[in-house]
């Protein structure tokens, strides 16, 4: 699991689908035979994720009433998903199924590797920031919310931290043009030659940071929020009926908003779990006796596709938890259509 983030640029190469590895892996023929199955699935992920997340970004930024810390971070998650769909999904699919290997040149090799890993780190940091923000909103309801400047600074800090955490991946990514060796191909891989201990340490850090840490953060936040709401409910029992009703409605809104975070984290975690497990097995079992040389390519491509599907979920989660999502979207486009009609006539 030298790189559970960049997916295709790992020290046990992506998916082991590069042609120069073909003599050792008979499963490549099976993978190429299933190209017509995987390419439409990858295309569907890109189409759904890009359209959904663009609409989500439009809805949040079009309405100034939605410019709060939580929605800024949700926008950042949508931006992360777009980055994944633009830089990770198409190029990884091409690298996996094109027998020429990496055809996008050395500069794109390093750029894509960094952006892929940074995108996952940014998603993790955004989810943890939302967890903290939700607790602050519930625990200190009368405190003034953070302004636009603070939110922009927070998003910038998330991306700068993500790029910094991706430094080991960038330093160990190598582009090799093998035409000089008589092979009509090039590879873009992450090599930790002679630094196996460092590779394993970084792999363990990635697994902890990108999987267990966000789950722990949202669990702690959920418990703290539940405690705060329970305390308010108990203290409000002696209040007048109108105040009790207002507090109950406020609590329901806060719980519903927190469900957005909870479901987002669970979708993110379960989507990436297969790839995390497969990469860990490949790190520990370099002979592929567990996964099998005939099937390791199919297993890795399938788990990678499932991980990339996480980019599709947030727009649907947001729409299902916010009753006015679709109505606002329809209202805007209907108004646009009406204005165009009025101008034409």
C-alpha positions as CSV (number, residue, x, y, z in Angstrom):
1,X,0.0,0.0,0.0
2,X,2.8,2.3,-0.8
3,X,0.2,4.8,-2.0
4,X,-3.5,4.2,-1.3
5,X,-4.2,7.7,-2.4
6,X,-2.8,8.1,-5.9
7,X,-4.1,4.7,-6.8
8,X,-2.3,4.3,-10.0
9,X,1.2,5.4,-8.9
10,X,2.2,3.0,-6.3
11,X,5.3,0.9,-5.7
12,X,3.5,-2.2,-6.6
13,X,2.4,-0.5,-9.8
14,X,-1.2,0.5,-10.1
15,X,-2.9,-2.4,-10.8
16,X,0.1,-4.1,-12.2
17,X,-1.3,-3.6,-15.6
18,X,1.7,-2.1,-17.3
19,X,2.7,-4.2,-20.4
20,X,6.2,-4.6,-19.3
21,X,4.9,-6.7,-16.3
22,X,2.8,-8.8,-18.6
23,X,5.1,-11.9,-18.7
24,X,4.7,-12.2,-14.9
25,X,0.9,-11.7,-14.7
26,X,-1.3,-13.8,-16.8
27,X,-4.3,-11.9,-15.4
28,X,-3.6,-9.0,-17.8
29,X,-5.3,-10.8,-20.7
30,X,-8.4,-11.2,-18.5
31,X,-8.3,-7.5,-17.6
32,X,-8.0,-6.4,-21.2
33,X,-10.9,-8.6,-22.1
34,X,-13.0,-6.8,-19.6
35,X,-12.0,-3.3,-20.9
36,X,-15.5,-2.9,-22.5
37,X,-17.0,-3.4,-19.1
38,X,-14.8,-1.1,-17.0
39,X,-14.5,1.8,-19.4
40,X,-18.3,2.5,-19.5
41,X,-18.4,2.2,-15.7
42,X,-15.5,4.7,-15.3
43,X,-17.3,7.0,-17.8
44,X,-20.5,6.8,-15.8
45,X,-18.7,7.8,-12.6
46,X,-17.1,10.8,-14.3
47,X,-20.4,11.9,-15.9
48,X,-22.5,11.6,-12.7
49,X,-19.9,13.0,-10.4
50,X,-19.0,16.0,-12.5
51,X,-22.6,17.0,-13.2
52,X,-23.8,16.4,-9.7
53,X,-20.9,18.3,-8.0
54,X,-21.1,21.2,-10.4
55,X,-24.8,21.6,-9.6
56,X,-24.0,21.4,-5.9
57,X,-21.4,24.1,-6.2
58,X,-23.7,26.3,-8.3
59,X,-26.6,25.9,-5.7
60,X,-24.4,26.8,-2.8
61,X,-22.6,29.8,-4.4
62,X,-25.7,31.2,-6.1
63,X,-27.5,31.8,-2.8
64,X,-25.6,34.0,-0.4
65,X,-27.7,32.7,2.5
66,X,-25.9,29.4,2.2
67,X,-22.4,31.0,2.5
68,X,-21.5,29.6,5.9
69,X,-18.7,27.4,7.2
70,X,-20.4,24.1,6.7
71,X,-21.4,24.9,3.1
72,X,-17.9,26.2,2.3
73,X,-16.5,22.9,3.4
74,X,-19.2,21.0,1.5
75,X,-18.2,23.0,-1.5
76,X,-14.6,22.0,-0.9
77,X,-15.7,18.4,-0.9
78,X,-17.5,18.9,-4.2
79,X,-14.3,20.5,-5.6
80,X,-12.3,17.5,-4.3
81,X,-14.6,15.2,-6.2
82,X,-14.2,17.2,-9.4
83,X,-10.4,17.0,-9.1
84,X,-10.7,13.3,-8.6
85,X,-12.9,12.9,-11.7
86,X,-10.7,15.1,-13.9
87,X,-7.3,14.0,-12.8
88,X,-7.7,10.5,-11.3
89,X,-10.4,8.6,-13.0
90,X,-9.8,9.2,-16.7
91,X,-6.0,9.0,-16.6
92,X,-5.9,6.0,-14.3
93,X,-8.4,4.2,-16.5
94,X,-6.2,5.0,-19.6
95,X,-3.1,3.9,-17.8
96,X,-4.7,0.6,-16.7
97,X,-6.0,-0.4,-20.1
98,X,-3.6,1.2,-22.6
99,X,-0.8,-1.2,-23.5
100,X,1.5,1.8,-24.2
101,X,1.4,2.6,-20.4
102,X,1.5,6.3,-19.4
103,X,1.0,8.4,-22.5
104,X,0.7,11.8,-20.9
105,X,4.3,12.7,-20.5
106,X,6.6,13.3,-17.4
107,X,5.1,16.6,-16.3
108,X,1.5,15.2,-16.1
109,X,2.9,12.1,-14.4
110,X,4.1,14.2,-11.4
111,X,1.2,16.7,-11.5
112,X,-1.5,14.0,-11.5
113,X,0.2,12.0,-8.8
114,X,0.3,14.9,-6.4
115,X,-3.2,16.1,-7.2
116,X,-4.7,12.6,-6.7
117,X,-3.1,12.2,-3.3
118,X,-3.8,15.8,-2.3
119,X,-7.5,15.4,-3.2
120,X,-8.0,12.5,-0.8
121,X,-6.2,14.3,2.0
122,X,-8.3,17.4,1.3
123,X,-11.5,15.3,1.5
124,X,-10.4,13.8,4.8
125,X,-9.5,17.2,6.3
126,X,-12.8,18.7,5.1
127,X,-14.8,16.0,6.7
128,X,-13.0,16.4,10.0
129,X,-13.4,20.2,9.8
130,X,-17.2,19.7,9.2
131,X,-17.3,17.5,12.3
132,X,-15.7,20.2,14.4
133,X,-17.9,22.9,12.9
134,X,-21.1,21.0,13.6
135,X,-20.0,20.6,17.3
136,X,-19.3,24.3,17.6
137,X,-22.7,25.2,16.1
138,X,-24.5,23.0,18.6
139,X,-22.4,23.7,21.7
140,X,-22.3,27.5,21.1
141,X,-25.5,28.3,19.2
142,X,-25.4,32.1,19.9
143,X,-21.8,32.5,18.9
144,X,-21.3,34.5,15.7
145,X,-20.6,32.3,12.7
146,X,-17.3,32.5,10.9
147,X,-17.2,35.0,8.0
148,X,-16.4,34.4,4.4
149,X,-12.7,35.4,4.8
150,X,-12.2,32.8,7.6
151,X,-13.9,30.1,5.5
152,X,-11.7,30.9,2.4
153,X,-8.6,30.8,4.6
154,X,-9.7,27.5,6.1
155,X,-10.2,25.9,2.6
156,X,-6.8,27.3,1.5
157,X,-5.2,25.8,4.6
158,X,-6.8,22.4,3.9
159,X,-5.3,22.4,0.4
160,X,-1.9,23.6,1.5
161,X,-1.8,20.9,4.2
162,X,-2.9,18.3,1.7
163,X,-0.2,19.2,-0.8
164,X,2.4,19.1,2.1
165,X,1.2,15.6,3.1
166,X,1.6,14.5,-0.5
167,X,5.3,15.4,-0.6
168,X,6.6,11.8,0.0
169,X,4.5,10.6,-3.0
170,X,5.8,13.4,-5.2
171,X,9.4,12.7,-4.2
172,X,9.2,9.0,-5.1
173,X,7.2,9.2,-8.3
174,X,9.3,8.3,-11.4
175,X,8.5,8.6,-15.1
176,X,10.3,6.0,-17.2
177,X,10.3,6.0,-21.0
178,X,11.2,2.5,-21.9
179,X,11.5,3.0,-25.7
180,X,15.3,3.0,-25.3
181,X,15.0,-0.5,-23.9
182,X,13.1,-1.7,-26.9
183,X,9.6,-1.4,-25.3
184,X,7.1,0.9,-26.8
185,X,5.7,2.2,-23.6
186,X,6.3,4.5,-20.6
187,X,5.5,4.0,-16.9
188,X,4.6,6.5,-14.2
189,X,5.1,4.8,-10.9
190,X,6.1,5.4,-7.3
191,X,9.4,3.7,-6.4
192,X,10.8,3.4,-2.9
193,X,14.0,1.6,-4.0
194,X,16.0,0.6,-0.9
195,X,13.6,2.4,1.4
196,X,11.1,-0.4,2.2
197,X,10.8,0.6,5.9
198,X,10.0,4.2,4.9
199,X,7.4,3.0,2.4
200,X,5.7,0.8,5.0
201,X,5.7,3.7,7.6
202,X,4.2,6.1,5.0
203,X,1.6,3.4,4.1
204,X,0.6,2.9,7.7
205,X,0.3,6.7,8.1
206,X,-1.9,6.9,5.0
207,X,-4.2,4.1,6.2
208,X,-4.5,5.8,9.7
209,X,-5.0,9.3,8.4
210,X,-7.3,8.7,5.5
211,X,-9.5,6.0,7.0
212,X,-9.5,5.7,10.8
213,X,-8.9,9.3,11.7
214,X,-12.1,10.7,10.0
215,X,-14.2,7.9,11.4
216,X,-12.9,8.7,14.9
217,X,-13.5,12.4,14.4
218,X,-17.1,12.0,13.3
219,X,-17.8,9.5,16.0
220,X,-16.5,11.8,18.7
221,X,-18.4,14.7,17.2
222,X,-21.6,12.7,17.0
223,X,-21.3,11.7,20.7
224,X,-20.6,15.2,21.8
225,X,-23.4,16.7,19.8
226,X,-25.9,14.0,21.0
227,X,-24.8,14.9,24.6
228,X,-25.3,18.6,24.0
229,X,-28.8,18.1,22.5
230,X,-29.8,15.8,25.3
231,X,-28.7,18.3,27.9
232,X,-30.7,21.1,26.2
233,X,-33.8,18.8,26.0
234,X,-33.5,18.1,29.7
235,X,-33.0,21.7,30.7
236,X,-35.9,22.8,28.5
237,X,-38.5,20.6,30.2
238,X,-39.5,23.3,32.6
239,X,-39.7,26.0,29.9
240,X,-42.9,27.2,28.3
241,X,-44.5,25.1,25.5
242,X,-43.5,27.6,22.8
243,X,-39.8,27.6,23.9
244,X,-39.8,23.8,24.2
245,X,-41.2,23.5,20.7
246,X,-38.6,25.9,19.3
247,X,-35.8,24.0,21.0
248,X,-37.1,20.7,19.7
249,X,-37.3,22.1,16.1
250,X,-33.8,23.5,16.5
251,X,-32.5,20.2,17.7
252,X,-34.1,18.4,14.8
253,X,-32.5,20.7,12.3
254,X,-29.1,20.3,13.9
255,X,-29.5,16.5,13.9
256,X,-30.5,16.5,10.3
257,X,-27.5,18.6,9.3
258,X,-25.2,16.4,11.2
259,X,-26.6,13.4,9.3
260,X,-25.0,15.0,6.2
261,X,-21.6,14.6,7.8
262,X,-22.3,11.2,9.1
263,X,-23.5,9.7,5.8
264,X,-20.8,11.5,3.9
265,X,-18.1,10.0,6.1
266,X,-19.6,6.5,6.0
267,X,-19.9,6.6,2.2
268,X,-16.3,7.8,1.9
269,X,-15.0,5.2,4.3
270,X,-16.9,2.2,2.8
271,X,-16.0,3.3,-0.7
272,X,-12.3,3.4,0.0
273,X,-12.2,0.3,2.3
274,X,-11.8,-2.3,-0.5
275,X,-8.9,-0.4,-2.0
276,X,-7.3,0.1,1.4
277,X,-7.5,-3.6,2.1
278,X,-6.3,-4.7,-1.3
279,X,-3.3,-2.3,-1.2
280,X,-2.4,-3.5,2.3
281,X,-2.5,-7.1,1.2
282,X,-0.3,-6.3,-1.8
283,X,2.2,-4.7,0.6
284,X,2.3,-7.6,2.9
285,X,2.1,-10.3,0.2
286,X,4.5,-9.4,-2.5
287,X,4.2,-12.8,-4.2
288,X,0.4,-12.4,-4.6
289,X,-0.3,-15.8,-3.1
290,X,-3.5,-14.4,-1.4
291,X,-5.1,-12.5,-4.2
292,X,-3.6,-14.7,-7.0
293,X,-1.6,-13.5,-9.9
294,X,-4.4,-14.3,-12.3
295,X,-6.9,-12.1,-10.5
296,X,-4.9,-9.3,-8.7
297,X,-5.4,-6.9,-11.7
298,X,-9.1,-7.4,-11.8
299,X,-9.4,-7.0,-8.0
300,X,-7.4,-3.8,-8.0
301,X,-9.2,-2.2,-10.9
302,X,-12.6,-3.1,-9.3
303,X,-11.6,-1.7,-5.9
304,X,-10.2,1.4,-7.5
305,X,-13.4,2.0,-9.4
306,X,-15.4,1.5,-6.2
307,X,-13.2,4.1,-4.5
308,X,-13.7,6.6,-7.3
309,X,-17.5,6.1,-7.1
310,X,-17.3,8.0,-3.8
311,X,-17.2,11.2,-5.9
312,X,-20.8,10.6,-6.9
313,X,-22.4,10.4,-3.5
314,X,-22.3,13.9,-1.9
315,X,-24.7,15.7,-4.3
316,X,-27.3,13.0,-3.7
317,X,-26.7,13.0,0.0
318,X,-27.1,16.8,0.1
319,X,-30.2,16.7,-2.0
320,X,-31.9,14.1,0.1
321,X,-31.1,15.9,3.4
322,X,-32.1,19.4,2.2
323,X,-35.7,19.6,1.1
324,X,-35.3,22.7,-1.0
325,X,-32.3,21.5,-3.0
326,X,-34.2,20.3,-6.1
327,X,-36.9,23.0,-5.8
328,X,-34.3,25.8,-5.7
329,X,-32.5,24.3,-8.7
330,X,-35.7,23.9,-10.7
331,X,-36.8,27.4,-9.7
332,X,-33.6,29.0,-10.9
333,X,-33.5,27.3,-14.3
334,X,-37.2,27.9,-14.9
335,X,-36.7,31.6,-14.1
336,X,-33.7,31.6,-16.5
337,X,-35.8,30.0,-19.2
338,X,-38.7,32.5,-18.6
339,X,-36.3,35.5,-18.9
340,X,-34.9,34.1,-22.2
341,X,-38.4,33.6,-23.5
342,X,-39.4,37.2,-22.5
343,X,-36.3,38.6,-24.2
344,X,-37.1,36.7,-27.4
345,X,-40.7,37.9,-27.5
